Amino acid sequence: MEARAHAGWLDELLHEVRRQMARRTGADPRAVLDWLSRQIDADIALVGSAGAVESATARFPRQILPSLEPTLARLAGGQMAAAATEAGALQVRLEALGPRAPRPVLVVAGTSAPTPDAASLVSHAGSVIALLDRAQDADTTFRGYQHKARQLRFAVFSALLAGDITLARRMTTGAVPALLDAQRLRVYLLQCTPEDRDRLAQIHQDGSGYHGTGLMVHCPAFKEHLICLVAEDADGADGTEGAGGTEGADADPETAHGQGTVLRRLVRENPHYALGISSPYPLGATAEAYGQALHALAAARHTPERVGAYLGRTPLVPLLPHEDAGTWARAFLRPLGSTPRVTLDITRLAVTFPRSAVARLLDISRNTVSHHLRRVETTLGLDLSDVRTRAALDLAFCLSPGPQPDDGSGGSGGSGGSGDAYGRPTPTLDELLRAEPAHAWAREFLRPLQDTRGRDLHTTLCAWIDANTDAQRTARHLGLSRNTVRAHLRAAEQLLSRDLLTTGSGIHDLVHALHITGLSPAG
């Protein structure tokens, strides 16, 4: 009978271990102490390695602990494994837990000394508590490793965004990811739940903390985005030569392999997922690939397959007259010549992404972002809350490597300055955009809006930009509901293959295209 009872107790302890391990909410010694208290009719406390009570049954007499301090210290220090003593009318048994000092101590207090079976059960329960504690320590260590690995992956991604492959390799000395040995990569941008991206990044992670020939990176700005960098074969897995940027190039990379295939399958199996895919790019052009993936994701969300590849339209910047465009950009940015680099870096991000997203990306407060932007606004005499101003500033950043020191010759806001180094007048932005290549680009950019199935998306987009991208104001102006306006914008995202609503990274192209079509072409 006693053997069966003992076996039953052990089964109950094992059941408690399984229950706590399944919960994944940390060890709960109180549940074990309460169970043990019911079995042996005594009160119990767990005294931590620092000497404080970590957990105890409701009626445990804490007033006895000061008299037990010398014994507790010897047990915690590893000088003895167990002890029995008295504290007033109570019989006390103390047992150290775990192999490493300083050790926690289990203190059992009752009106009579525990029987041999009860003492054995105390030892078993102590072992269970120690096991749960070590499992929690291991889990904490594992979570810490995962967090550091995630930080390192994002640091590598950030270096690639900046085009600094050498820095990316230096960050990973000793365990250089295979991705950094690739000639080209694609960016796959997966939209999923935040919980799922944690799980996906972990289950596809290899022993070095990376993902084979790819890299899965948590986007810090948008919690539903998992950024996946996937290496391409040097000669092009799809048989194309691929640097992206031409109409139709790599529009549907069906031959994507490895992680790309896995990501496509995930989207097929999960109706709330969506996937945007860039063209293949050299590692040094990761930023361009990421931008493409953002736009492709915006379009993919509104398709039945929820998978989309970038359409490959030529960007506006290389179509502008090179010398005049550089002169305009330098004049536009010249007042920022003495502005701190950190302010310029924050501004470059904030003209494209929402301020809250920039704050999360850089791990700073939104107020700090706003402070830097106010400094730029004051210097340039511009209002960066205006979408057209942000588009002009973003274009200037794209056309110039950075502002030159302000020599007093001035020029901002696209109005031109006194001239270039040869005394030629600085062109205005309108003069740049009147060039025929820019007009051809704008017509081609807006051409998909002709297929609107009875909806005047062009009018909605014009009104939306005029309303500074405020959907409510746009709805009032057009006499539509706000939901209808947003439906038009989502349809435009798919047709234009530009992100207008999530990050807004495609709005500047829309601003320029609409502005250009309102200008008369240069003669």
N, C-alpha and C positions, 0 to 999 in steps of 0.2 A: 504493500500500500504506500509506504513512505517513498519507495523508488518511483512508483507511478506519479505520486504528488510532485516529487522533485523534477521528473521529466516534464510534467505539466507546467511547472514554473519556468523551466528553461524554454519551453515552446512559447510561453507568453512573452518572455524577454525577447526571443528572436522575432516574434510578431511585432513587438514595439520597434525593434531595429528596422525591420522592413518598412513599417509605417513611416518612420521618420526619414528614412532614406528616400522613400517615394515622394514625400512632400517637397523636398528641396528648399525648405525654408529655414534651415539651420537646426542644430541640435537642440533638443528640448529636455534637459535633465529632469525638470520638475515632473514630467509624466512618469519617468522611471522611479523617482523618489516616492511619489504618491502610491504607485503600485507596490513598491517594496514596503512602504509603511503599512499598507493593508495586510500584507502577507505575514509580517513578523511583529505587528502590534508595537511599533516604536516610531519615534519621530526622527527625521533625518535631515541633514544639511550637507551641501556641497560647498566646501571652503576652497576658494580659488588659490592659485599659486601666490597671489599677492597678499593673502591673508583675509580677504573680504568674503562674505557669504555671497555666492553666486546664485544659489537656489536653495529652497528649503520647503519642507512641508509646513502647513499652516500653523501647527501648534509647536513647532520646534522651539525649545527654550534657549533663545540666543544669549541669555544672561550667563550661561555657563561657559561661553567661549573665552572670555578673558582668562579664566583659571586654566584653560587648556592651551594657552599660547606657547609655552615651552615645548610641549609635546607636538603641537601642530608644526612648529618650526623644524623640529628634528625629522618629522615625517616628510615635510615638504622638501627639506634639503637632502633627502635620500639616505639619512643615517639609520633609518628603520623603516620597515614596510607596514607594520600594524602595531596597534597598542590597545590595551584595555585599562580603564581607570574608572574612578568614581567622581561624581560632581554632586555633592549633597546627597540626596536620596536616589539619584539617578545612576544607573550603570551605563557607561559610555564605551563604545568601541570605535576606534579610529583606524582608517585604512587608506594608505596612499594609493593614488591611481596613476598609471602610466609609467614609462621608463625614464623620462627625462626630468631632472630637477631644474627649477622648482616645480614640485608636483602638487596638483589639487588633492584634497583630502576629504574622504567621506566620513562624516561624523554621525553615529547612530546612538540615540539616547532613549533608554527605556527604564521601566521600573525593575526589570530583572535582566540579568546577563543573557545574551542570545544563546539559544541552543546550538549545538554543532551544525544542524541543518540550516538554522537561520544565519549563522555566521558564514556558511558556505554560500547561501543565497545572497548575502551582502557582498561577498567577493565577486560573484557572478554579475550582480547588478553594477558593481563598480567597474568591472571590465567592460560592460555594455556602455556605460557612461564615457569611459575613456575611449572606447572605439568610436562612439558618435562624435566625441570631441576631436579626435584625430581626423575623422572623415570630414568634419567641418573645416578644420585647418587645411586639409588637402584641397577642399573645394574653394576655400578662400585663396589659396595659392594659385590654383588653376584659373580662377577668375582674374586674379592679378596678372597672370601670364597672358591671358587672352586680351586684357585691356592694353597691356604694353605692346603686344603683337599688333593689335589694331592701330595703336598710335604710330608704330613704326611703318606699317603699310601706308597709312595716310601721309606720313612724312616723305616716303618714297614717291608717292603719287604727287605730292606738292612739288617736289624737286623736278619731276617730269613735266608738270604743268608749266614750270618756269623754264623748261628747256635745258635743264642742267643735269645731264645724264651722269657726269662725273660725280656730282654731289650725291645723286641717288645711289651710286655704287659705293661711295665712301660710307654712307649711312649703314650699309649692309655688309661691311667687311667681315669675312668669315662665313657668311651664309648668303651670298649674292643670289637673289631670285633669278630663275631661268629667264624670266621676262626681260631682264636687262641685257641679255645676250641676243635678243631677237633683233632683226633688222626693222621690222614693222609691227604695229599692233592695231587692233580695233578696240574701241571703247563700246562695251555693251552696257547700257544704263537700264537696270531692272527696277521697276516700280512694284513694291510689295509692302506688306505690313512691317513695322519696325521689329516686331518679334521674329518674323520670318527671316529678315535679313541677318539678324544675329545668328539664327540657327543655320542658315545657308552658308554664311561665312565660316562657321565653325566646322560643319560636317565636311566641307570641301577643302579644309585646311590640311596641309601636309605637316610633317614633323618639324620643319624649319620655321613654321608660322606663315608660310606663303601658300600659294594654291597652284602647285605644279608650274606650268608655263604661263599661268595667269596670275592675277592679283585682284582680290575682292576688297573693296574699300568702302567703309561706311561714310556716306556723305554727311558731314556735320551740319550742313545748312538745311537739308530736307530729309527728315527722318524716314521717309518711305522710299528713298533712293539707295540702291546698292550699285556702286560703280565697279564695273568689271573690266579690267584691262586684259585682253587676250592676245597672245603672241600670234603673229602670222608667219607662215613659211617665207623664207627669204625670197623665193621665186613666185610667191602668190599662190595660196591654196586654191584660189578660184580661177587661176589662169589669166589674171589681169595684172597690168602694171600699176600699181596703185597709189598715187599720192592724193587722191581725192580732188574735188573742186571742179570737175567738169560734168556737164549734164549727163546724167544716166550712168556715170561710172560706178560700178559695184553697187547698183541700186538695190539688189536683193541677193546678198551673199549666202545663198542656200547651201554652199559647200562648207560653211563654217564648221569647225571641228572642235573636239575637246570640250572646253567650257562653253563655247558657243552653242554646241548641240544640247548640252545640259540645260542651258538657260532657255532655249527655245522649247524644250520639253516641259520645263517648269511652267511656262506661260500657257502651254496647251492644257496642262493639268489643273491650273488654278485660274478660274475666271476673273479674279480681281487683280491679276498681274498684268503688266504691260512691259514691252521691251523696245528700246530704241538702239539702233546699231549704226556706228559710224563707218565711213570708208577706211581702208587701211592707211596708216600714216607712219612715217618714221617716228622713233621714240621721242625725238626732240620736238615734235609737233603734237604732243599729247593734248595740249590745250585746244588746238583746232579740232582734234578728234572728239574731245569731250563736248565741245560746243555743238558739233554735228549730232552727237548722240542725244543731247538735250532736245534739239529740234525734232529728231526722228521719234523720240518718245512722245512728244506733244502730238504728233500726227498719229502714232500707233494707238494711242488711247481711244481713238474714235473709229477704229477699224474693227471688223469682226474678228480678225486673227490676233489683234492686240500686239502685233510685231511689225516694226517698220524700220527700214533702212534709209539713211539720208539720201535725198534725191540728187545731191551733187551740184546744185546751181552755183555758178561762179559768183563770188562775193563782189560787193561794190568797190572795195578799196583799190584793187589792182586796175580797175577800169578808169579811175580818175587820172587826169594828166599829172604825171609823177612829180615833176619839178614844181608846178604851181600848187599841187596839193600839199607837198612838203612845206612850201613857203607859208601857206595859209595855216597849217597845223602849228608850225613853230611860232608864228605870230599870235595865234590863239592861246598857246600855252606859256608864252614868254613871261607873263606876270607871275607864274608859279615857279620861276627859276630858283627862288630862295626858300620854297616851301619844303618842310621836312619830308624825307622819303616815305616815312610811315603814313603821312597824310595822303600822299599821292597814291600809295598802294591801296589804301582804304577807299579812296575816291574811285580808282579804276574799277574796283569791285562794285561799289555802291551805285555807279551809273547804270549797271546792268542788273544787279540782283537787289531784292528788297533789303532795307536796312536791317531788319531783324535777322535775315539769313546771313548777311555779312557779319553781324555780331556773333552768331553761333559759329560761323566758319572760323573766325579769328579768336574765339573765346574771349570776347570783350563785351562790354555792355552796349546796348543800343544808344544810350546817351553819349558814350564815347565816340561811336560812329558819327552821330549827329554833330558833335563838337568839331571833328575833323572836317566834315562837309561844310559847316558854317565858315570855317577858316578859308576854304576854297571859294565859297560863294562871295565872301567879302573881298578876296583878292581879285577875283575875276569880275565882280560886279554882276553876277548872274544868280538866277533862282534855280537851284537844282531840283526843286520839286516839280518843275515843268518838264514834261516828257521830251519836248523838242530840244530844250537846252541840254538835257542828258544825252540825247542822240548826237548832238553836235560835239559835245565834249568827248564822248566815246569815239567818234570818228577821228577827232584830233589825236587822241591817244593811239589809235590804230595806225595813223599816218606818220607819227613821230616817235622816235625812240624815247623821248622824254623832254620836258621843258628845259630850255637853255636859260642861263642867268639873265635877269631882266636888265637891259641896258638903257631903259627909259624910252626906247622907241615905241614900246607899247603895242596895243592891238589885242582885242579880246572880243568874245561874243560873235565871232565870225564876221565882223564889220571891216576887217582889214586893218593894216597898220601903215606905217610910213613907207615900207618897201623892204626888198631883200638886200643882200650884200652888194648887189650891182645897181641899186637905186631903182629897180623896177617896182611898181606899186604892188602891194600885197593883194592877191585876188580875194574876192568875197566867196563865201560858201555857195551862194547862188550861182556865181560864175563857174565854179567847179562843176556843179551839178547840171549845168546846161549842156555839158559836153555830150555829143551824140552817143558814145558808148554807155554813159550813165542813163540816158533816156531809153536806150535799148534794154538795159538791165531792168529798169523800172517797169517797162511794158511786159517783159517776160515774167518778172516777179509777180505782177498782179494778174496775169493772164488766167490763172486757174479760177479766179473769182467770177469769170464769165459763166462757169458751170455751177449755177447757184440753185437750180431746181425751184425757181420761183421766189427765192429770197434775195433781196438786194444787200448782199454782204458788203459790197463796196461802199454803199452809203452808210451802213452801220459802222464800218471801220473808220471812215472819215469822221463821222460824228464822235466816235469813241476817242480818237486822237484829239479832236477839237475840245472834248470834255476832259482832257488830260487823263485819259484811261479810267474815268469814273463811270462805271456801268449804270449807276442810278441816274446821273445827269444825262447820260446818253439816252436812256429810256424815256426820260421826260421830254427831251428835245425831239425824239422821233415818234413820240406817242405810242411806245411799245412797253411791254412789261420788262422788268429787269431780267427775268428768266429767259425771255426771248432774246434779249441782247446777248446774254452769256451763251445761249445756244448758237447764235450767229458767230460769236467769237470762237467757240469750240469747232464749228464747221470750218471757219477760216484757218484755224490751226492745222487741220488735216489737209486742206487744199494748198496752203502755202508752205507746209512742212516747217513751221516756225512755232516756237514756244511763246505764246502770248500771255498765258494766265498763271502758270505755275511759278516760273522764275522771271518771266518777262524778257528773256534774253533775245527774243526775236522781234521785240517791239521797235527797236531802232531801225532795222531793215524796212519795216512797214512805214515808219515815219519818213524815211528818206525816199522810198518809192512813191508815196503819195505826194510828197513835196515836189519831187522831180516832175511828175506828170502835170503839175500845175504851173511849171515853168516853160517858157518857150525855148525850143532848142537853139543852141548857138548857130549863128549863120555861117 
